[in-house]
Amino acid sequence: MATKTSVEVRDNPEKRQFEAYVDGRPAGFSAYELTDDGIMILHTEVDDAFEGQGVGSALVRQMLDQIRADDDLTVTVLCPFVNQWLRRHPDYQDLTRR
């Protein structure tokens, strides 16, 4: 039986990215730019060592949960991975501008 990888996601405002950690090790990131009324998700990467372990999906979900906690932010997504994830999770589409 496969075990689910535990992922912790932290915002790093200095680098303008949300960072994913697995067992304290950097596992990936999602870069962003702040705009006048929201946040623009630019690019997401997962380290090759963590491919296929659900790190990217956990990163996006936790990132969007943190963004959702700030009611004033709208999300613009330029990252293809995040766009694909949003298509599979319609309960998060209220965050994005179309």
Backbone as CSV, one residue per row, in Angstrom:
resi,resn,N_x,N_y,N_z,CA_x,CA_y,CA_z,C_x,C_y,C_z
1,MET,0.845,-1.189,0.000,0.000,0.000,0.000,0.884,1.244,0.000
2,ALA,0.644,2.147,-0.912,1.441,3.371,-1.018,1.077,4.346,0.093
3,THR,2.077,5.000,0.629,1.808,6.018,1.636,1.762,7.371,0.956
4,LYS,0.908,8.228,1.470,0.767,9.566,0.907,1.893,10.450,1.423
5,THR,2.514,11.179,0.531,3.595,12.083,0.899,3.011,13.274,1.644
6,SER,3.596,13.608,2.788,3.156,14.759,3.566,3.900,15.998,3.085
7,VAL,3.132,16.986,2.638,3.704,18.191,2.048,3.306,19.395,2.896
8,GLU,4.293,20.240,3.213,4.038,21.504,3.899,4.333,22.624,2.915
9,VAL,3.413,23.572,2.801,3.579,24.687,1.872,3.667,25.985,2.661
10,ARG,4.705,26.767,2.349,4.923,28.054,3.017,5.070,29.153,1.972
11,ASP,4.511,30.311,2.278,4.705,31.481,1.421,6.070,32.087,1.742
12,ASN,6.829,32.398,0.718,8.108,33.080,0.879,8.006,34.407,0.112
13,PRO,7.488,35.458,0.796,7.257,36.730,0.094,8.517,37.359,-0.484
14,GLU,9.670,37.137,0.142,10.910,37.714,-0.377,11.235,37.163,-1.763
15,LYS,10.994,35.878,-1.959,11.250,35.257,-3.266,10.017,35.271,-4.168
16,ARG,8.884,35.734,-3.620,7.604,35.740,-4.334,7.267,34.347,-4.859
17,GLN,7.269,33.393,-3.914,6.880,32.038,-4.276,6.347,31.294,-3.057
18,PHE,5.435,30.370,-3.341,5.004,29.401,-2.342,5.929,28.205,-2.508
19,GLU,6.448,27.702,-1.385,7.430,26.622,-1.433,6.876,25.375,-0.756
20,ALA,7.082,24.234,-1.407,6.642,22.949,-0.872,7.828,22.239,-0.235
21,TYR,7.588,21.669,0.931,8.613,20.915,1.656,8.074,19.526,1.990
22,VAL,8.929,18.518,1.829,8.627,17.148,2.218,9.709,16.735,3.210
23,ASP,9.311,16.393,4.412,10.271,16.047,5.476,11.338,17.131,5.638
24,GLY,10.925,18.399,5.540,11.843,19.511,5.708,12.714,19.815,4.506
25,ARG,12.618,18.997,3.461,13.428,19.206,2.253,12.625,19.971,1.199
26,PRO,13.246,20.955,0.530,12.543,21.657,-0.548,12.142,20.665,-1.642
27,ALA,10.872,20.739,-2.054,10.368,19.789,-3.037,9.782,20.465,-4.265
28,GLY,9.521,21.758,-4.182,8.958,22.461,-5.324,8.547,23.865,-4.939
29,PHE,8.073,24.618,-5.943,7.627,25.975,-5.678,6.640,26.416,-6.746
30,SER,5.902,27.451,-6.412,5.023,28.113,-7.364,5.301,29.609,-7.267
31,ALA,5.802,30.186,-8.349,6.190,31.599,-8.369,4.974,32.476,-8.645
32,TYR,4.980,33.667,-8.065,3.869,34.593,-8.251,4.344,36.035,-8.286
33,GLU,3.456,36.887,-8.772,3.630,38.347,-8.706,2.363,38.899,-8.065
34,LEU,2.526,39.873,-7.191,1.364,40.562,-6.643,0.942,41.645,-7.624
35,THR,-0.373,41.814,-7.780,-0.921,42.843,-8.654,-1.715,43.816,-7.785
36,ASP,-2.310,44.817,-8.396,-3.058,45.815,-7.626,-4.175,45.206,-6.792
37,ASP,-4.851,44.197,-7.336,-6.005,43.636,-6.631,-5.903,42.133,-6.398
38,GLY,-4.714,41.568,-6.594,-4.636,40.129,-6.419,-3.246,39.566,-6.581
39,ILE,-3.227,38.340,-7.054,-1.980,37.605,-7.198,-2.004,36.872,-8.533
40,MET,-0.872,36.882,-9.228,-0.747,36.213,-10.514,0.197,35.023,-10.349
41,ILE,-0.312,33.808,-10.579,0.490,32.596,-10.476,1.196,32.393,-11.814
42,LEU,2.537,32.410,-11.772,3.325,32.415,-13.005,3.824,31.042,-13.432
43,HIS,4.348,30.271,-12.484,5.084,29.064,-12.856,5.157,28.138,-11.644
44,THR,5.040,26.836,-11.872,5.144,25.844,-10.804,6.151,24.785,-11.216
45,GLU,7.002,24.403,-10.275,7.996,23.343,-10.518,8.028,22.402,-9.322
46,VAL,8.186,21.119,-9.608,8.409,20.108,-8.573,9.746,19.447,-8.871
47,ASP,10.570,19.307,-7.848,11.869,18.653,-7.996,11.672,17.237,-8.531
48,ASP,12.558,16.820,-9.436,12.454,15.487,-10.053,12.348,14.373,-9.018
49,ALA,12.999,14.517,-7.868,12.984,13.471,-6.837,11.594,13.264,-6.257
50,PHE,10.683,14.223,-6.458,9.341,14.136,-5.869,8.242,13.992,-6.921
51,GLU,8.629,13.827,-8.185,7.647,13.649,-9.260,6.746,12.452,-8.972
52,GLY,5.471,12.602,-9.295,4.527,11.496,-9.172,4.105,11.161,-7.755
53,GLN,4.447,12.014,-6.787,4.102,11.748,-5.394,2.998,12.674,-4.877
54,GLY,2.380,13.436,-5.775,1.299,14.327,-5.371,1.760,15.659,-4.798
55,VAL,3.059,15.947,-4.918,3.599,17.188,-4.354,3.018,18.402,-5.081
56,GLY,2.960,18.352,-6.408,2.431,19.481,-7.169,0.982,19.782,-6.813
57,SER,0.169,18.749,-6.723,-1.237,18.933,-6.372,-1.388,19.485,-4.953
58,ALA,-0.605,18.962,-4.016,-0.655,19.460,-2.629,-0.186,20.909,-2.573
59,LEU,0.837,21.230,-3.362,1.342,22.602,-3.409,0.247,23.556,-3.878
60,VAL,-0.423,23.212,-4.969,-1.460,24.085,-5.511,-2.623,24.210,-4.523
61,ARG,-3.081,23.098,-3.974,-4.220,23.138,-3.044,-3.898,24.005,-1.828
62,GLN,-2.751,23.790,-1.200,-2.409,24.565,-0.003,-2.163,26.033,-0.341
63,MET,-1.545,26.291,-1.493,-1.317,27.673,-1.921,-2.660,28.387,-2.088
64,LEU,-3.599,27.760,-2.793,-4.897,28.384,-3.025,-5.683,28.527,-1.728
65,ASP,-5.531,27.578,-0.808,-6.187,27.710,0.498,-5.653,28.927,1.249
66,GLN,-4.346,29.142,1.174,-3.751,30.309,1.837,-4.205,31.608,1.159
67,ILE,-4.281,31.592,-0.154,-4.756,32.776,-0.878,-6.224,33.029,-0.543
68,ARG,-7.024,31.979,-0.477,-8.447,32.115,-0.164,-8.654,32.740,1.214
69,ALA,-7.742,32.480,2.140,-7.858,33.031,3.493,-7.789,34.565,3.474
70,ASP,-7.207,35.146,2.425,-7.188,36.589,2.252,-8.288,36.946,1.255
71,ASP,-9.455,37.315,1.785,-10.651,37.529,0.958,-10.477,38.573,-0.135
72,ASP,-9.499,39.450,-0.002,-9.363,40.545,-0.951,-8.605,40.167,-2.220
73,LEU,-7.957,39.017,-2.241,-7.127,38.661,-3.393,-7.922,37.896,-4.446
74,THR,-7.770,38.320,-5.695,-8.248,37.508,-6.808,-7.016,36.888,-7.462
75,VAL,-7.220,35.750,-8.085,-6.111,34.978,-8.634,-6.173,34.984,-10.155
76,THR,-5.063,35.342,-10.769,-4.892,35.215,-12.212,-3.842,34.125,-12.420
77,VAL,-4.163,33.151,-13.269,-3.270,32.005,-13.430,-2.681,31.989,-14.834
78,LEU,-1.349,32.094,-14.904,-0.634,31.940,-16.168,0.049,30.578,-16.258
79,CYS,0.165,29.900,-15.130,0.846,28.609,-15.063,-0.051,27.491,-15.615
80,PRO,0.410,26.771,-16.640,-0.396,25.683,-17.213,-0.741,24.582,-16.204
81,PHE,0.187,24.245,-15.306,-0.078,23.195,-14.319,-1.223,23.596,-13.392
82,VAL,-1.208,24.839,-12.920,-2.272,25.310,-12.020,-3.593,25.394,-12.777
83,ASN,-3.563,25.850,-14.026,-4.794,25.877,-14.831,-5.391,24.485,-14.986
84,GLN,-4.549,23.500,-15.251,-5.020,22.119,-15.387,-5.606,21.625,-14.063
85,TRP,-4.939,21.931,-12.958,-5.418,21.521,-11.634,-6.787,22.138,-11.353
86,LEU,-6.944,23.412,-11.695,-8.223,24.094,-11.459,-9.359,23.472,-12.270
87,ARG,-9.073,23.010,-13.472,-10.114,22.352,-14.273,-10.621,21.086,-13.590
88,ARG,-9.742,20.416,-12.839,-10.134,19.191,-12.133,-10.721,19.461,-10.745
89,HIS,-10.637,20.717,-10.277,-11.124,21.073,-8.939,-11.978,22.335,-9.031
90,PRO,-13.213,22.189,-9.537,-14.063,23.365,-9.764,-14.401,24.132,-8.484
91,ASP,-14.251,23.499,-7.332,-14.544,24.185,-6.074,-13.546,25.304,-5.772
92,TYR,-12.476,25.413,-6.552,-11.493,26.486,-6.376,-11.609,27.567,-7.451
93,GLN,-12.461,27.363,-8.431,-12.522,28.296,-9.551,-13.090,29.652,-9.170
94,ASP,-13.745,29.757,-8.024,-14.259,31.048,-7.578,-13.132,32.038,-7.282
95,LEU,-11.924,31.536,-7.073,-10.775,32.409,-6.780,-10.249,33.115,-8.021
96,THR,-10.499,32.546,-9.189,-9.848,33.038,-10.397,-10.743,34.022,-11.139
97,ARG,-10.084,34.903,-11.845,-10.839,35.814,-12.722,-10.842,35.205,-14.110
98,ARG,-11.933,35.319,-14.768,-12.059,34.767,-16.120,-12.282,35.879,-17.099
